[in-house]
């Protein structure tokens, strides 16, 4: 249709002399929006009171039922990123971002109908399935574009966008609370109305990214003004391209899959249990308010780490960056139980801030690592396939933390010591990741793409 | 790129960054305020 012609890849090619620094805000607009998913928990309690409003009434959804909405959204994020990666490479970032905006914004509207009609399946279909598809497409849509614009600094460029995903929850959490307060009445928790407002806000904000995103013209390279010297010129040289179908057949892809999965597993379980963990490890010392402050600090470390570590990877290399994540992470996880027993809250907080910065850094550095291994030709599609590691870790991490804790408490271990075994298991996982990273070698020439890149 | 478009580039560049940095800064500030409870 003519009205959608502006979404065509050909219409997004930047003219000569276009300032590449105009592209990261487009990517950030999408990632800041979809990062909202990490703040979904602010709706848990109000949703569990949807009928009773002040207190849960008969027929209200339980917290464990509501928990499925977030889980389904994350599963669909991974599935859609894997399925739509090749389509994204074909149609370009603008059409993909537009689809993501429709799905993510539309997911809120369908979810709002589910809340208003008190139909859980409709909420699950809206926010979980439709919204989850928007998350997956939105997450991968700007990545290959940024790598192509910043061949001299791919880590920093993708880190900027993926930092937005970490920062999205920081905006969404207070915004959602304010919206619910605004729409709350004696007969309504205000969640359905807030969903409609959020759907509209995020759709408009993502449309800013849709309108402003540009891809570089074929053969474009950074000018001397935007790069810095001969060392950078060496980094601009693209590695040999590998098609997505070939990439998944290489040991490098699966080594990276294992590395991402283990790095995320180590961080995500802690992130979900951070508030309870610090209160239980320092009983009588850390209040509920201070624990919430700890969670906020970890969010800042997660967001800052995405930009800082991925930018550093442009200087020291991707392999050295991941080696640091795994080596330092192992040491810190192994040290945390002793620090907890010593009662050193400041050191405990510092350890976790560094751990969570590396959790975020892992997400942000992986697209550039993929580019180093498989080139830029289909890096978005390959990145999409790799994100199934995230979905796997999203189940593995919380299960490890929760079940090991419950197992230890059931066997008579004090709550303050219940996390020690979990920390040692996490340290062990990171050792496996370190070995996987050590085994990383350039991709064999037989996997290289022989034709001309599309 | 035409001369007129080239002249408008710095404004478009600044506007793009302002649009994304304002909500980001607000979110970061809210989180910093929340985090202060840990140090009280």
Boltz contact constraints between the chains, C-beta under 6 A:
constraints:
  - contact:
      token1: [A, 15]
      token2: [B, 1]
      max_distance: 6.0
  - contact:
      token1: [A, 16]
      token2: [B, 1]
      max_distance: 6.0
  - contact:
      token1: [A, 17]
      token2: [B, 1]
      max_distance: 6.0
  - contact:
      token1: [A, 19]
      token2: [B, 9]
      max_distance: 6.0
  - contact:
      token1: [A, 19]
      token2: [B, 13]
      max_distance: 6.0
  - contact:
      token1: [A, 21]
      token2: [B, 13]
      max_distance: 6.0
  - contact:
      token1: [A, 22]
      token2: [B, 13]
      max_distance: 6.0
  - contact:
      token1: [A, 22]
      token2: [B, 16]
      max_distance: 6.0
  - contact:
      token1: [A, 25]
      token2: [B, 16]
      max_distance: 6.0
  - contact:
      token1: [A, 25]
      token2: [B, 17]
      max_distance: 6.0
  - contact:
      token1: [A, 25]
      token2: [B, 20]
      max_distance: 6.0
  - contact:
      token1: [A, 28]
      token2: [B, 20]
      max_distance: 6.0
  - contact:
      token1: [A, 29]
      token2: [B, 20]
      max_distance: 6.0
  - contact:
      token1: [A, 167]
      token2: [B, 24]
      max_distance: 6.0
  - contact:
      token1: [A, 167]
      token2: [B, 27]
      max_distance: 6.0
  - contact:
      token1: [A, 170]
      token2: [B, 27]
      max_distance: 6.0
  - contact:
      token1: [A, 170]
      token2: [B, 28]
      max_distance: 6.0
  - contact:
      token1: [A, 170]
      token2: [B, 31]
      max_distance: 6.0
  - contact:
      token1: [A, 171]
      token2: [B, 23]
      max_distance: 6.0
  - contact:
      token1: [A, 171]
      token2: [B, 27]
      max_distance: 6.0
  - contact:
      token1: [A, 174]
      token2: [B, 30]
      max_distance: 6.0
  - contact:
      token1: [A, 289]
      token2: [B, 37]
      max_distance: 6.0
  - contact:
      token1: [A, 290]
      token2: [B, 37]
      max_distance: 6.0
  - contact:
      token1: [A, 290]
      token2: [B, 38]
      max_distance: 6.0
  - contact:
      token1: [A, 293]
      token2: [B, 34]
      max_distance: 6.0
  - contact:
      token1: [A, 293]
      token2: [B, 35]
      max_distance: 6.0
  - contact:
      token1: [A, 293]
      token2: [B, 37]
      max_distance: 6.0
  - contact:
      token1: [A, 293]
      token2: [B, 38]
      max_distance: 6.0
  - contact:
      token1: [A, 294]
      token2: [B, 38]
      max_distance: 6.0
  - contact:
      token1: [A, 296]
      token2: [B, 31]
      max_distance: 6.0
  - contact:
      token1: [A, 296]
      token2: [B, 34]
      max_distance: 6.0
  - contact:
      token1: [A, 296]
      token2: [B, 35]
      max_distance: 6.0
  - contact:
      token1: [A, 297]
      token2: [B, 35]
      max_distance: 6.0
  - contact:
      token1: [A, 299]
      token2: [B, 31]
      max_distance: 6.0
  - contact:
      token1: [A, 300]
      token2: [B, 31]
      max_distance: 6.0
